[in-house]
Amino acid sequence: MVSRTNRWPVKLALATVTLIMVSIACTNFQAPEIKGIDAWINSEPLTIKELRGKVVLIDFWTYSCVNCIRTFPYLREWNAKYADDGLVIIGVHSPEFEFEKDYSNVLRATQDNGITWPVAQDNEFETWKNYSNRFWPAKYLIDKEGVVRYTHFGEGAYDETEKQIRDLLIDAGADLSDSSVESPSGQVVDQSFIQLPRASVTRELYAGFVLAELGEYVRQKDFFKKTGSVVELESPEDHKPGVIYFDGSWVVWPEHTRHGRDTTGYEDVLSLVYSARSLNVVLSSDSGEPYTVRITLNGEFLTEENKGEDVTIAPNGESFLYVDAPRMYNVIEAPGFAKDNRLTMSSNSDDFSIFAFTFGVYETGP
């Protein structure tokens, strides 16, 4: 993952005991200032200093990150409940991919996700580095004196985070006697995943050569031999789980892999064997022109029962993604967790650009 500190940031689905211990050890320090911001959305520029007396929640995020997307409903709820009582949420957008540096892309993401609180574009990771942050998403809760009193890395712990917000607001003089104290419920893990012995969800996979080699997300040797130019790839008969395979003409770049030619019959294919309930993919278009991607699962087109939010079923029964912006697309929303599913994706457009895959085991959502 991209970092301006030569240290790999980490995206976290769940906070472990170790991380909770780290977060506790890192609290009760003066909040670093917000700095190096390229642009502000939903607000004039803000500083920690001028927000003294308020309770501030700094949320580090990047808009194509599924772990960040899963936290948005809780952030929206807290903003609606507590903004009038003195809570200020500031989303510090530190981009994972180059296209996430574009102001119009970030603006669209805030609009699509109902983000109405201030967002600071931290394109050069200046604020990220000032907080010594390493995770997407990450939350730093700051009291009325400008002291970081609570941190949380990753998804989850929504009830604990809200409790900390309420405690600091009351300490700052807010009257929350008429405000609901009902704790937000976290996302529910799919029962079929829980009940399956030794079940595991496929890890996040990256399609650019930098991380694909580091994490062995792609294991075709020719994939790494001719980066930046069209290369003909052929996958083995045996596809290992949790590995991306390419067949046909492709161009391999540091962050993504792009289809290497225009075709008419979906000749060039990306394949993936995965275990999860839901599957998402980050896609973009090099030219900016929209295109379609044909999807199959276990040799069949998707149906209304297993398609993701962004998939369209054509009148002839074929299933497609319509890619019109650089973002995360929700491809699969199966009824339950299943092991060793075989996904294929193909497009006739040479704009078809793949960055990353993410997977989920919650009952609903990406």
C-alpha positions in Angstrom: 0.0 0.0 0.0 1.2 3.5 -0.8 3.0 5.4 2.0 5.1 8.5 2.0 6.9 7.3 5.1 8.5 4.2 3.5 6.4 2.1 5.9 3.5 0.1 4.6 0.1 1.3 5.9 -2.3 -1.5 6.9 -6.0 -1.8 6.3 -7.7 -3.6 9.2 -11.1 -5.4 9.2 -11.1 -6.2 12.9 -9.2 -4.7 15.8 -7.2 -7.4 17.6 -6.3 -7.5 21.3 -2.8 -6.4 20.4 -4.0 -3.4 18.5 -6.4 -2.4 21.3 -3.4 -2.5 23.7 -1.4 -0.3 21.3 -4.3 2.2 21.0 -4.5 2.5 24.8 -0.8 3.0 25.0 -0.9 5.8 22.4 -3.6 7.9 24.1 -3.3 11.0 26.3 -0.9 13.0 24.1 -1.3 16.4 22.6 -3.1 16.1 19.3 -0.8 16.8 16.3 -1.9 19.6 14.0 -3.7 19.0 10.6 -1.1 20.1 8.0 -0.2 19.8 4.3 -3.8 19.7 3.2 -4.4 20.0 -0.6 -8.1 20.9 -0.4 -11.1 20.9 2.0 -14.5 19.6 1.3 -17.7 20.6 3.2 -15.7 23.2 5.2 -13.2 26.0 5.3 -9.8 25.0 6.5 -9.8 23.8 10.1 -7.0 23.5 12.8 -6.9 21.5 16.0 -5.9 24.7 17.8 -9.0 26.7 16.7 -11.2 23.7 17.7 -10.3 23.8 21.4 -13.4 23.4 23.5 -14.9 21.0 20.9 -14.6 17.2 20.9 -12.9 16.3 17.6 -12.9 12.9 15.9 -10.1 12.5 13.3 -10.9 9.7 10.9 -8.2 8.6 8.5 -9.8 7.0 5.4 -9.4 6.5 1.7 -12.5 6.2 -0.5 -11.9 2.9 -2.2 -11.2 1.1 1.1 -14.0 -1.4 2.0 -13.0 -1.3 5.6 -13.5 2.5 5.6 -16.8 2.2 3.7 -18.1 -0.2 6.3 -17.6 2.5 9.0 -19.6 5.2 7.2 -23.0 4.4 8.7 -21.7 4.8 12.2 -19.9 8.1 11.4 -23.1 9.4 9.8 -25.1 8.4 12.9 -22.6 10.1 15.3 -22.5 13.2 13.2 -26.3 13.4 13.2 -26.6 12.8 16.9 -23.8 14.8 18.3 -22.7 17.6 15.9 -25.1 20.1 17.7 -23.5 19.0 21.1 -20.0 19.9 20.0 -18.6 16.9 18.1 -16.6 17.8 15.0 -15.7 14.9 12.7 -12.8 15.6 10.3 -12.2 13.0 7.7 -8.5 13.0 6.7 -8.5 11.5 3.2 -5.0 9.9 2.7 -5.1 8.2 -0.7 -4.1 4.6 -1.3 -4.1 4.9 -5.1 -3.1 7.7 -7.4 -6.7 8.3 -8.7 -7.8 9.0 -5.1 -5.7 12.2 -5.2 -8.1 13.7 -7.6 -10.4 16.3 -6.0 -13.4 15.5 -8.1 -13.1 11.8 -7.3 -13.0 12.5 -3.6 -15.9 15.0 -3.8 -18.0 12.4 -5.7 -17.2 9.8 -3.0 -18.3 12.1 -0.2 -21.6 12.8 -2.1 -22.2 9.1 -2.9 -21.6 8.1 0.7 -23.5 10.9 2.5 -20.4 12.4 4.0 -21.4 15.9 5.1 -18.6 16.5 7.7 -15.4 18.3 6.9 -12.9 16.3 4.7 -9.3 17.2 4.4 -7.4 15.9 1.3 -4.0 14.7 2.7 -2.5 13.8 -0.7 1.1 13.9 0.5 0.4 12.1 3.8 1.5 15.1 5.8 -1.2 14.8 8.5 -0.9 11.0 8.3 2.8 11.3 9.2 2.1 14.0 11.8 -0.1 11.5 13.6 2.4 8.6 13.0 -0.6 6.8 11.6 -0.3 3.4 9.8 -3.9 2.2 9.3 -7.0 2.7 7.2 -9.4 3.3 8.8 -8.1 4.9 12.0 -9.8 7.1 14.5 -8.3 9.6 17.0 -10.7 11.2 19.5 -9.6 14.5 20.9 -11.0 16.2 24.0 -11.8 19.9 24.7 -8.2 20.6 25.7 -6.7 19.2 22.4 -5.5 15.9 23.9 -6.0 12.6 22.2 -8.0 10.5 24.7 -9.0 7.5 22.6 -7.8 5.7 19.4 -9.2 2.9 17.4 -7.8 1.2 14.3 -9.9 -0.8 11.9 -13.6 -1.7 11.9 -15.7 -2.5 15.0 -15.8 -1.3 18.6 -18.6 1.1 17.6 -20.3 1.0 21.0 -17.0 1.7 22.8 -16.2 4.6 20.4 -19.6 6.1 21.0 -19.3 5.8 24.8 -15.9 7.7 24.6 -17.5 10.4 22.4 -20.4 10.8 24.9 -18.0 10.9 27.9 -15.8 13.6 26.3 -18.9 15.7 25.2 -20.3 15.6 28.7 -16.9 16.6 30.1 -16.9 19.5 27.7 -20.3 20.7 29.1 -22.8 19.1 26.7 -26.2 18.0 28.1 -26.9 14.6 26.6 -29.8 13.8 28.9 -32.2 13.8 26.0 -29.9 11.9 23.7 -30.2 8.2 23.1 -27.6 6.1 24.8 -28.5 3.0 22.7 -25.2 1.6 21.4 -24.9 1.1 17.7 -24.9 -2.5 16.7 -21.9 -3.7 14.7 -22.2 -5.8 11.5 -23.2 -9.4 12.1 -21.0 -12.1 10.8 -22.7 -14.6 8.5 -23.7 -17.7 10.4 -22.6 -20.1 7.7 -19.1 -18.8 8.1 -19.2 -19.2 11.9 -20.5 -22.7 11.7 -18.1 -24.0 9.1 -15.0 -25.6 10.8 -11.7 -23.9 10.0 -13.4 -21.5 7.6 -11.3 -18.5 6.5 -12.0 -15.6 4.3 -9.7 -14.8 1.3 -7.3 -12.0 2.1 -7.2 -8.7 0.2 -5.5 -9.1 -3.2 -3.6 -6.4 -5.3 -3.2 -6.5 -9.0 -0.3 -4.0 -9.5 3.2 -5.5 -9.8 4.6 -3.8 -6.7 2.3 -5.4 -4.2 1.4 -8.4 -6.3 5.0 -9.6 -6.1 5.4 -8.7 -2.4 2.3 -10.6 -1.3 2.4 -13.2 -4.1 -1.1 -12.2 -5.2 -0.1 -13.1 -8.7 2.2 -16.0 -9.4 2.6 -16.0 -13.1 6.3 -15.4 -13.8 5.6 -13.6 -17.1 3.4 -11.1 -15.3 6.6 -9.5 -13.8 8.9 -9.6 -16.8 7.6 -6.9 -19.1 5.9 -4.3 -16.9 4.5 -1.2 -18.7 4.1 -3.0 -22.1 1.6 -5.5 -23.4 2.4 -9.0 -22.3 0.6 -12.3 -23.3 -0.3 -14.3 -20.3 -1.5 -17.9 -19.9 -2.6 -19.3 -16.6 -2.0 -22.9 -15.4 -4.8 -25.4 -15.3 -4.7 -25.5 -11.5 -5.7 -22.2 -10.0 -4.7 -21.9 -6.4 -7.2 -20.1 -4.0 -6.5 -16.5 -3.2 -4.4 -15.8 -6.3 -5.3 -13.6 -9.3 -4.7 -15.3 -12.8 -4.6 -13.5 -16.1 -5.2 -15.0 -19.6 -4.7 -13.0 -22.8 -3.2 -9.5 -23.4 -2.5 -7.3 -20.4 -0.4 -4.4 -19.4 1.0 -4.5 -15.8 1.6 -1.2 -13.9 2.8 -0.6 -10.3 -0.7 -0.1 -8.9 -2.9 -2.0 -11.4 -3.2 -4.2 -14.4 -5.0 -3.1 -17.5 -6.5 -5.0 -20.4 -4.0 -4.8 -23.2 -6.3 -4.5 -26.3 -9.8 -3.9 -27.6 -11.6 -7.2 -28.3 -15.1 -8.2 -29.4 -15.6 -11.6 -27.8 -14.4 -11.3 -24.2 -11.3 -13.3 -25.1 -9.1 -12.1 -22.3 -10.0 -13.2 -18.8 -9.1 -12.6 -15.2 -9.8 -15.6 -12.9 -9.9 -15.9 -9.1 -10.7 -18.7 -6.7 -11.9 -17.2 -3.4 -13.8 -18.0 -0.1 -16.2 -15.4 1.2 -19.8 -14.2 1.2 -19.2 -10.9 -0.6 -16.6 -9.8 -3.1 -15.6 -6.3 -4.2 -13.2 -5.0 -6.7 -11.5 -1.6 -7.3 -11.6 -0.6 -10.9 -10.9 2.5 -13.0 -10.7 3.6 -16.7 -7.4 4.9 -18.1 -9.2 7.1 -20.6 -12.1 8.0 -18.4 -14.5 6.4 -20.8 -17.1 4.0 -19.3 -17.0 0.3 -20.1 -18.7 -3.0 -19.1 -17.2 -6.0 -17.4 -18.8 -9.4 -17.8 -18.9 -11.5 -14.6 -19.4 -15.2 -14.0 -19.3 -17.2 -10.8 -18.6 -21.0 -10.9 -19.2 -21.0 -14.7 -22.6 -19.3 -14.5 -23.8 -15.7 -14.8 -24.9 -14.0 -11.6 -28.5 -13.9 -10.5 -30.7 -11.6 -8.4 -29.9 -13.9 -5.5 -26.1 -13.5 -5.6 -25.2 -10.4 -7.5 -23.7 -7.4 -5.8 -25.2 -3.9 -5.7 -23.2 -2.7 -8.7 -24.0 -5.6 -11.0 -26.7 -5.5 -13.7 -28.5 -8.5 -15.1 -29.0 -8.1 -18.9 -32.3 -9.3 -20.6 -30.4 -12.3 -22.0 -29.3 -13.3 -18.4 -25.7 -12.1 -18.7 -24.3 -10.3 -15.7 -22.2 -7.1 -16.1 -20.5 -4.3 -14.2 -20.8 -0.8 -15.7 -17.6 1.0 -14.8 -18.1 4.8 -14.9 -15.8 6.0 -12.2 -12.6 5.0 -10.4 -13.9 3.4 -7.2 -14.8 0.1 -5.4 -17.5 -2.0 -7.0 -19.6 -4.5 -5.1 -19.7 -7.6 -7.3 -20.9 -10.6 -5.2 -23.5 -10.6 -2.4 -24.2 -14.4 -2.0 -26.8 -15.8 0.4 -24.1 -17.1 2.6 -20.4 -17.9 2.9 -19.0 -20.5 0.5 -15.5 -21.9 -0.1 -13.5 -22.0 -3.3 -15.8 -20.0 -5.6 -14.4 -19.3 -9.1 -14.9 -15.8 -10.4 -14.1 -14.7 -13.9 -14.1 -11.1 -15.2 -13.6 -10.0 -18.8 -14.1 -6.8 -20.8 -13.8 -5.9 -24.5 -12.4 -2.5 -23.5 -8.7 -1.8 -23.2 -9.6 0.6 -20.4 -10.5 -2.3 -18.1 -8.1 -1.6 -15.1 -8.0 -3.7 -11.9 -6.4 -2.5 -8.7 -7.6 -4.7 -5.8 -10.1 -7.3 -4.5 -11.6 -7.3 -1.1 -13.9 -9.9 0.6 -16.4 -10.0 3.3 -18.2 -12.4 5.7 -20.9 -10.1 7.1 -24.6 -11.0 6.7 -25.1 -7.8 4.7 -23.0 -5.2 2.9 -19.8 -5.4 1.0 
